[in-house]
């Protein structure tokens, strides 16, 4: 992930011990858990990419107890936060965090056989080619009929759907011209080229969009 981000892009602060707290993760956990209840498989192996603080994956493991959850992140200090939340929650279906850079080619083959992969709020924070790599590798990592759920802010048909989205994109692009909102149709094209058999779009609160992808 790029190191040049505006302060509004990713807000997490230290709390008890090694735990980090992200207000945005707290706000959207409920809608994400409902998204999973509606579209995730009932059983199998689940991988969260870019798990961040660990708040989401604990909620996901509680919402979908039939899945064995594997959190991951590229950052050691975020992995430490994930593990702190995991220890506190003491859930039997939540594994320790693993280090994974989802923008690196090849990880899909190494993590093959996933029933579910979920990625929340990352693509607008990385350049276009790494974003293509992330979605392509995620599709490759799925078992037959596995699901990839991709959530975040996107342009629709090359257009921002609110003034707030346009402002946030401008802030991102000013910090790093290579990052910013991705177009929904470009994401769908990348998913199909990677081998996605079905793509369902789910409009989410706060102008967000979810892609529910089946291999």
ZADORO-500173 format. One record per atom (N, C-alpha, C, CB): x, y, z; residue in one letter. Coordinates in steps of 0.1 Angstrom, whole numbers, plus 5000, padded with zeros to 4 digits. Glycine has a CB too. Example, Ala and Ser with C-alpha at 12.3 -4.5 7.8 and 13.67 -1.06 7.14 Angstrom:
2
513249435078a;512349555078a;513249675078a;511349555090a;512849785071s;513749895071s;512950005079s;514149945057s;
END
This chain:
215
500949885000x;500050005000x;500950125000x;499050005012x;500450224993x;501250354993x;501350415007x;500550454984x;502450485009x;502650545022x;502150695022x;504150545026x;501750745010x;501250885009x;499750885009x;501850944996x;499150905020x;497750905022x;497351025030x;497150775028x;496251095026x;495751205035x;495251145048x;494551275027x;495151235058x;494751185071x;493351125071x;494851295081x;492451175062x;491151125061x;490950985055x;490251225053x;492050935050x;491950805043x;491850685052x;493150785034x;492650685062x;492750565071x;493050605085x;493750465066x;492050615094x;492150665107x;492150545117x;491150775110x;493250525124x;493250425135x;494150475145x;493650285129x;493750465158x;494650515168x;494850405179x;494050635175x;495850425186x;496250325197x;495250325208x;497650355202x;494950205213x;494050195225x;494750105235x;492650145221x;494050015241x;494649925251x;495649835245x;493549855258x;496849835251x;497949735247x;498249755232x;497449595249x;498349645225x;498649655211x;497449685202x;499349525206x;496249695208x;495049705200x;495049845194x;493849685208x;494649855181x;494349975174x;492849985172x;495049985160x;492350105172x;490850125170x;490650225158x;490250185183x;489750175149x;489350255137x;487850285138x;489750185124x;487550415140x;486050445141x;485250395128x;485950595142x;485850405116x;485150355105x;484850205105x;485950385092x;485750135111x;485549985112x;484449955122x;486849915117x;484350035132x;483250025142x;481950055135x;483450115154x;481950165127x;480650205120x;480150105110x;480850345114x;480950045102x;480449965091x;480449815094x;481249985079x;480749775106x;480749635110x;479349565108x;481249615124x;478349645113x;477049585112x;476549555098x;476049685119x;476749655089x;476349625075x;477149525068x;476349765067x;478449515072x;479249415066x;478949275071x;480749445069x;478549265084x;478149135089x;476849085082x;477949145104x;475949185080x;474749145073x;474949105059x;473649255073x;475949175052x;476349135039x;476848985038x;477349225033x;477648955048x;478148815049x;477048715052x;479248815060x;476148755061x;475048655064x;474248635051x;474148715075x;474148735043x;473348715031x;474048645020x;472948855025x;475348645019x;476048605007x;477248505010x;476548715000x;477748495022x;478848405025x;478448255025x;479548445038x;479348165022x;478948025024x;478847995039x;480047935017x;478147885042x;477947855056x;479147795063x;476747755057x;479947725055x;481147655061x;482347675052x;480747505063x;483447645057x;484747645049x;485747735055x;484447685035x;486747765047x;487847855051x;487647995045x;489147795046x;487748095054x;487548235050x;488848315052x;486348295058x;489248395043x;490348485044x;489948625043x;491448445033x;490348705052x;490148855051x;491448915047x;489648915064x;491448985036x;492649055031x;492649195038x;492649075016x;493849245041x;494049375047x;493149395059x;493749485036x;493349305069x;492449305080x;492549435089x;492649185089x;493649505088x;493749635095x;493849615110x;492549715092x;492949675117x;493049675132x;492649535138x;492149775138x;491749465131x;491249335136x;489849345141x;492149295147x;489249465141x;487849485146x;486849405137x;487449635146x;487049415124x;486149355114x;486149205116x;486449395100x;487349145116x;487448995115x;486848935127x;488848955113x;486948995139x;486248945151x;484748945149x;486649025164x;484249055144x;482749055141x;482348955131x;482349205137x;483248935120x;482848845110x;482848695116x;483948855098x;483848665124x;483848535130x;482648505139x;485148515138x;482248615145x;481048595154x;479748585145x;480848715163x;479648655134x;478548655125x;478448525117x;478548775116x;479548465114x;479648345105x;480448235112x;480248375091x;479848175122x;480648075131x;480947945124x;479848045143x;480347915112x;480647795105x;481947805096x;479547755096x;482447935095x;483647955087x;484847965096x;483548085079x;485947915092x;487247925099x;487948045093x;488147795098x;488148155101x;488548285096x;490048295098x;487848395103x;490748345087x;492148375086x;492348525084x;492848285076x;492648605094x;492948745091x;494348755085x;492748825104x;494548865078x;495848895072x;496149045071x;496048825059x;497349075071x;497749215068x;499249225064x;497449315080x;499549325057x;500949345053x;501849405064x;501049435041x;501149465074x;501849535085x;502049455097x;501149665088x;503249455103x;503449375116x;502649435127x;504949375119x;502649565128x;501949625139x;500449615138x;502249775140x;499849605126x;498449575125x;498149425128x;497949605110x;499049335124x;498949195128x;498949185143x;500049115121x;499749265150x;499749255164x;498449305170x;500849345170x;497849405164x;496549455168x;495449345166x;496149585161x;495449285154x;494549175151x;494649065161x;494849115137x;495849025165x;496048915174x;495548955188x;497448875175x;495749085191x;495249135205x;493649125205x;495649275207x;493049165195x;491549145194x;491149005194x;490949215181x;491948915187x;491648775187x;491748715201x;492548705177x;492848745208x;493048695221x;491848735231x;494348735227x;491448855229x;490348905238x;489048835235x;490149055236x;488748815222x;487548755218x;487448605221x;487248775203x;488648535220x;488748395223x;487648305215x;488548365238x;487648335202x;486648265193x;487348135187x;486148355182x;486648025187x;487347905182x;487547895167x;486447785186x;486847985160x;486947985145x;487748105140x;485547985139x;488648155148x;489448275144x;490948235146x;489048405152x;491648235135x;493048195135x;493948315138x;493448135121x;495248295142x;496148415143x;496348485130x;497448365149x;496648605130x;496948685118x;498148635111x;497148835122x;498148635098x;499248605090x;499648725081x;498948485080x;500948735078x;501448845070x;501248815055x;502948875073x;500548905049x;500248885034x;500049015028x;498948805033x;500849035017x;500749155008x;499849114996x;502149215004x;498649154996x;497649104986x;497949174972x;496249144990x;498849274972x;499249334959x;500349254952x;499649474961x;500949154958x;502049074952x;501448964944x;502949024963x;501948944932x;501448834923x;501848704929x;502048844909x;501048604928x;501348464932x;500648414944x;502748454933x;500148504953x;499648454965x;498348374964x;499348574975x;497648394953x;496448324950x;496648174950x;495748364938x;497748134943x;498047994942x;498547934955x;499147964932x;499248014963x;499747974976x;498547954986x;500748074982x;497448034984x;496348024994x;495147964987x;495948174998x;495347874978x;494247814970x;493347734979x;494747734959x;492047724975x;491047644982x;490247724992x;491747544989x;490147854991x;489347935000x;487847934996x;489848085000x;487047915007x;485647915005x;485148065003x;484847845016x;485748155010x;485448295011x;486648375012x;484448325022x;486648485005x;487648595007x;486948725007x;488748594995x;487248805017x;486648945018x;487649045018x;485748945030x;487449155011x;488349275011x;487449395013x;489149274998x;487849475023x;487049595027x;487949725026x;486449585041x;487449815018x;488049955017x;489549955015x;487750025030x;490049895004x;491449895001x;491649954987x;492049765002x;490849924977x;491249944963x;491450094960x;490149894954x;490750184967x;490950324965x;492250384971x;489750404970x;492850294979x;494150344985x;495350284979x;494050295000x;495250214967x;496350164960x;496250194946x;496450004963x;497350194938x;497350224924x;496550114916x;498750234918x;496250144903x;495350064895x;495949924893x;495150134882x;497249914889x;497749784886x;497749694898x;499149794880x;498249734910x;498149654922x;496749614925x;498749724933x;495749704922x;494349674925x;493949554916x;493449794922x;494349554903x;494049444894x;494649314900x;494549474880x;495849324904x;496549204910x;495749154922x;497949234914x;495249234931x;494549194943x;493349114939x;494149314951x;492449174930x;491249104926x;491448974918x;490349194918x;492548974910x;492848864902x;493248744911x;493848894891x;494248774920x;494748674929x;493648614938x;495848724937x;492748704942x;491648664951x;490748564944x;490748784956x;490448584931x;489548494924x;490348364922x;489248554910x;491648364919x;492448244917x;492448164930x;493748284913x;492348224942x;492548154954x;491248084959x;492948254965x;490148114952x;488848054955x;488747904951x;487748134949x;488147824960x;487747694956x;486547704946x;487347604968x;486247594939x;485047594930x;483847634938x;484847464923x;483047734932x;481847794939x;482247874951x;480947684943x;483447904953x;483847994964x;483448134961x;485347994967x;483448224971x;482948354970x;484048454974x;481748384979x;484048564966x;484948674969x;484048804971x;486048704958x;484048864982x;483248984985x;484149104986x;482448964998x;483949194977x;484749314976x;483849434979x;485449334962x;484349514989x;483449624994x;484249754994x;482849595008x;483649864991x;484349994992x;483650104984x;485749984988x;484250214983x;483750324975x;484250314960x;484150464981x;483350324951x;483650314937x;482950424929x;483350174931x;483550464917x;482850534907x;481850444901x;483750604897x;480750504896x;479750424888x;479750474874x;478350434894x;480150394864x;480250434850x;481150554848x;478850474845x;482250564856x;483150674855x;482750804862x;483450704841x;481650794869x;481150914876x;481050904891x;479750954870x;481451004898x;481251004912x;479751024916x;482151114919x;479250954925x;477750964928x;477451064939x;477250824931x;478451124944x;478151234954x;479351334954x;477951174968x;479051454959x;480151554960x;481151504971x;479551684965x;480751434981x;481651384991x;482651284985x;480951325002x;482151194976x;483051104970x;484051174961x;482251004961x;483651274954x;484551354945x;485551424953x;483751454936x;485251474965x;486151544973x;487251444979x;485451614985x;486751334983x;487651234989x;488651184978x;486851114995x;488151154967x;489051114956x;490051224953x;488151084943x;489651344953x;490551454950x;491651464961x;489851594949x;491251434974x;492251434985x;493251324983x;491551424998x;492751204979x;493651094976x;494551114965x;492750964973x;494051164954x;494851194942x;495951304945x;494051234931x;495551404953x;496551504956x;497651444965x;495851624964x;497351354973x;498451294981x;499351194973x;497851214993x;498651134964x;499351034955x;498551024942x;499550894962x;499051074931x;498351074918x;497950944913x;499151154908x;498650834918x;498350704913x;497150634921x;499550614915x;496650694931x;495650624939x;494250704937x;495950614954x;493250644942x;491950704941x;490850604938x;491950814931x;489650654936x;488450564934x;488650494920x;487150654933x;488350364921x;488350284909x;486950284903x;488850134912x;486850264890x;485550254883x;484950124884x;485750294868x;483650114886x;482949984888x;483149894876x;481550004891x;482949944864x;483049854853x;484449804850x;482549934840x;485449884854x;486849834853x;487149714863x;487849944856x;486549734875x;486649624885x;486049494880x;486049664898x;484849514874x;484149394869x;484849334857x;482749434864x;485549414849x;486349354838x;487449274843x;486849464829x;488149324854x;489249254860x;488849124866x;489949344870x;487649124872x;487149004879x;486848904868x;485949034887x;486248944857x;485948844846x;487148784840x;485048914836x;488148874838x;489348834831x;490148734841x;490248944828x;489848744854x;490548654863x;489748514864x;490548714877x;488548504858x;487848384858x;486548384866x;488748274863x;486048504871x;484848504878x;483648464869x;484548644883x;482848374875x;481748314867x;480548404869x;481448174871x;480348454881x;479148534884x;479548654893x;478048454891x;479048774890x;479248894897x;477948954901x;480248994889x;477648974914x;476449034918x;476849164925x;475648944928x;476149274921x;476449404927x;475449434938x;476349514917x;475849474950x;474949514961x;475249654965x;475149414973x;474349744963x;474449884968x;474449884983x;473449974961x;475349954989x;475549955003x;475350105009x;476849905007x;475150115022x;474950255027x;476250335025x;474750245042x;476050465026x;477050565025x;477750565011x;478150555036x;476950535000x;477450524987x;478450424984x;477950664983x;478550324993x;479550214990x;478850114981x;479950155003x;479750024976x;479249914967x;479949784971x;479549954952x;479249674970x;479849544972x;479749464959x;479149474984x;480749394956x;480749294945x;480849154952x;481949314935x;479849074949x;479848934954x;480148844942x;478448904961x;481348784942x;481848724931x;481948574934x;483248774928x;481448494924x;481548344925x;482548294913x;480148274923x;483348194917x;484248144907x;483548044898x;485448084914x;
END
